[in-house]
Amino acid sequence: MATRMAPQRDSGRRRGRWTWPAVTAAGCLLVLLAAGRAWVTNARDPGGLAEMASPTGGDLSPVLTPLALAGLAGVVAVLAAKGLGRRLIGALLALCGLAAGLGTWTATDDAGVRTWLREHHVLAGTASATWDTVALWPVLAGLGAALMLAGGVAAVAWGGRWAGMSDRYERTPAPAAPRPADDRALWDALDRGDDPTASR
């Protein structure tokens, strides 16, 4: 029974080890994807005669793309680090997720959209401009930010228990064979394949 449970426990640990980076990296990629898409469409001047350029999430909140890239780097750094260093990187990753969430929130504000349109269409009357909001991309960016935040908190809370990337290459040295005390023990050691001249 114990021999059956041990492989199941090991496979569960392996799945858990790769679940965290997969979910956290997916959150970063969602923010990165959403930041490159247009969050506003069909923006027009008050007369409705001229259609204006559509700002992306990154245009409305320039912090989104850098935070997503920093989050991806943080995922790799958490896997490579150990102990306190892993927890500190996890805290920074959580801060990136929180900042990405705040950036997503501010990007959906009408005043921010109007400011961007005014800066990029100086000659158009943007005070009464109209536009359509694409809800999909802010929602995905908010979801990605939440996954980044949760991943950072998880790294702080449980990162100390996770195996590092280099753990599989670290081996415990084999104990030295006891030195034979007499001639008979010397021959027995040679029969076993041990080196009786090796020092302790």
Salt bridges, closest charged atoms under 4 A:
GLU51 OE1 - ARG44 NH2 3.47
ASP167 OD1 - LYS82 NZ 3.03
GLU170 OE2 - LYS82 NZ 3.36
ASP194 OD2 - ARG192 NE 3.24
